[in-house]
Amino acid sequence: MCTIFAVATEPVHMRILIINGPNLDLLGTREPHIYGSRTFEDYLEELRASHADCTIAYEQSNVEGEIVALLRKAAQDLDAVVLNAAGYSHTSVAIRDTIAVLGIPVVEVHISNIHGREEFRRHTVTGGVCAGVITGFGLAGYGLAVHYLLQRGASKAERSS
């Protein structure tokens, strides 16, 4: 077995919000050859079960302004965000500017490999102000993001003690 991330000595409870953007409510039926045939809700149950050391909330919106509001509220109440802003990742200066001032880490996730798709999808406006961008690992990308955030939180907690 290969360990990529350092293991925290003390468990850290984090409150993480996953935000999915436009059309991601159609996972399971939308272009399954790109996005797979599982619904996000089915995957979310497994993700929560495998990360009992944190609270994972979930929101989905097709509306840019609602995503901005969710991000701002998360910064007041939660420790981190996993964001798949979908098409807004490539176009939304408003979401980018919100992430830039949040004060909590945001990890951008893309289910498909955006670098292997159409030219307009290969750059994200939002990715540059995120803690990191995970792309192309299917729904497993969300788990990778949560794992990273837990490790980051554990490292921060160790430094402050």
KABEL-V314321 format. One record per run of one state. SS is the DSSP state (hx for helix, st for strand, lp for the rest). FROM is the first residue (numbers start at 0). TO is the last residue. If there is no record, write none. Layout:
# KABEL-V314321
ss->SS from->FROM to->TO
ss->SS from->FROM to->TO
This chain:
# KABEL-V314321
ss->lp from->0 to->12
ss->st from->13 to->19
ss->lp from->20 to->22
ss->hx from->23 to->25
ss->lp from->26 to->30
ss->hx from->31 to->34
ss->lp from->35 to->38
ss->hx from->39 to->49
ss->lp from->50 to->52
ss->st from->53 to->59
ss->lp from->60 to->62
ss->hx from->63 to->76
ss->lp from->77 to->78
ss->st from->79 to->83
ss->lp from->84 to->84
ss->hx from->85 to->89
ss->lp from->90 to->91
ss->hx from->92 to->99
ss->lp from->100 to->103
ss->st from->104 to->109
ss->lp from->110 to->112
ss->hx from->113 to->115
ss->lp from->116 to->117
ss->hx from->118 to->120
ss->lp from->121 to->125
ss->hx from->126 to->128
ss->lp from->129 to->130
ss->st from->131 to->134
ss->lp from->135 to->138
ss->hx from->139 to->159
ss->lp from->160 to->160
